[in-house]
Amino acid sequence: MIEIKNVTKQFQNETAIDYKDIIFESGKSYMLLGASGCGKSTLLNMIAGIISPTSGSVIIDGVNMQERSQKEKDKFRIKSIGYIFQDFKLINDMTVMDNIDILKLEGINTQGAFKLLGELGILEKKNSKIKHLSGGQKQRVAIARALVKAPDIILADEPTGNLNFAIGEQVIKELVRVSKGKTLIAVTHDERLGIYFDEIIDMNEMTSGMKDVISPKEVE
Amino acid sequence: MLKFALKNMAIKKVQIILIVLSIVISAGIGVLAFNVSNQVSDGITENAGYYSAIIGPSGSETQLAMNTMYFAEKPLGTIPYSVVSSLMQDQRVRSVIPFAMADSYNGYNVVGTSNEFLADKEIKNGQMFDNNATMQAVVGYNVAKYNDLKVGDIIYTSHSANSTETHTQGITIVGILRETHSSYDNVVFTQIRTLWEMHDHGEEGHEGHSHANVCAVLIKTKNDAYAGQIVSEYDDKIVTDEHNDTHTLQAIVPMNAVRGVLNDANNTKYIVYVLCAIILIMNIMIISIITLLNMYHSSKEISLMRLIGISMGKINLLYIIQNSIIGLISTILAFGVSRLCLLFMSDFVATYGVVLNMGKIYAFEIIILLGVFIISVLPTAIWTLVMSKKDSISD
């Protein structure tokens, strides 16, 4: 279970996001909807331990993320979190398998990669370089890399952002299918895809969005 | 980790080949210059130390040493054979070897001497000539090879390399030397009496020959002190031959003579070292800049790996492994290139009587290569350390 409690995030003392308390139950799939800048990606990054909240707590399975060291957060992210980034975060000059095998650096077993690539329909591309793949194929590689380590939590940041609706829908369907039994939190702005998720959370309602921080001088 | 490092290197192969080339050229030249200059210096000193003293006509001591030890330059002139006879009676002397360079065979020098002169040389075919006989010759490896000579053949020598007129008396080849990669490969060796007979034309004189002169006498004394005494006694000594002609002698310690040559060579050596050092420093800077630029361009890749959870420690290790591989390959190649160049240079250096040993490794060469290896890894280690300190993912 993931608990978001009284979390705020400030960026360079200029803007901030206030989150209402949110609970993500284990094994369920969530779709986070909301306008750009309402803090959806920031929330995913906080759950992944990539960034820390300015105040409040992100508690995962009873452990407060802020109490973990950076090393522990890294370890947690590599073992328990499968993160699908909006811009894929793949090494373009390397092959599909090399991009998945990169996880071996941290001792992750990637033997299930072929099966996953097969399920996602891109097994024949396993030796192709990323730069030779289409956007949809890259997205599938990113999904395969996120799921190959069998994480408990899957975070997907705009997984259909670079795709047209038809391909995006297919990717989402596959993502939900292969994530069955895991906690899936996917950020998207396309409401039509909501039918594939257990829950839809409108982040516009869950946050006060990006707002200017009033400096003490301005108060005076 | 190694497999991934190799794959990561493969995608930057052009950049890596340039880095490796840059290191190989600079380190290879440095190692080669150091090795050759030291081997030549050691080789010349070793050759010079073979004889305790050389006595010959007055003139340039370097010319006397170079002529008798490396068959280079022309002889200074001749001295009476009585000098040899007198030294043979000297109790301080262990061996006396007469030396005369006269005549030519197809451009190769003909040296008249005793078989002791070739005592440390190996005969490939046939046997050593007999000191008590005449008209026998042992030829150097190249003389036999390039003139298609074999044991039993008779050769006809001429007065000089430019002369087409040959002596009527032929010299029988009794032996062929094994290849030495030195100036000995290019010489015809015969008894000193053979040269006298060839130039005798029937006149009888001292020692039974009218031309009983030698160009020099090579001496091995029983100890170094005796060598000093003999040099003092014979240097500037005036002797008279059978025709009452006077000859002023010169006596040298060959080691001292070549030391002068080596001092000049050392100055050249230091210039080479300075040039190598400049090349090396420039390359250190180039390698560092290329590596740092490489790491800068890799920062996207590093942040990508950090985002998916690869620890900074593993990333550091990955890049250090990559640069260690580059450093290792470069230093091995630099060493290999230096040895290959050594092989090509060996024939040239052999003309100075020095055989370059491919297996000879000086401690300083290892230090140069080790230094190059460290330099190729150091910028990455510093970069990764800095990156660790300001890990972009931790806020």
Interface residues (C-beta under 8 A of the other chain):
Chain A: I50 I51 S52 Q70 K71 D74 K75 R77 I78 K79 I81 Y83 F85 K89 L90 I91 D93 M94 D98 D101 I102 L103 K104 L105 E106 R145
Chain B: M1 F4 K7 N8 I11 E301 L304 M305 R306 L307 I308 G309 I310 S311 M312 K314 L318 D391 I393 S394 D395
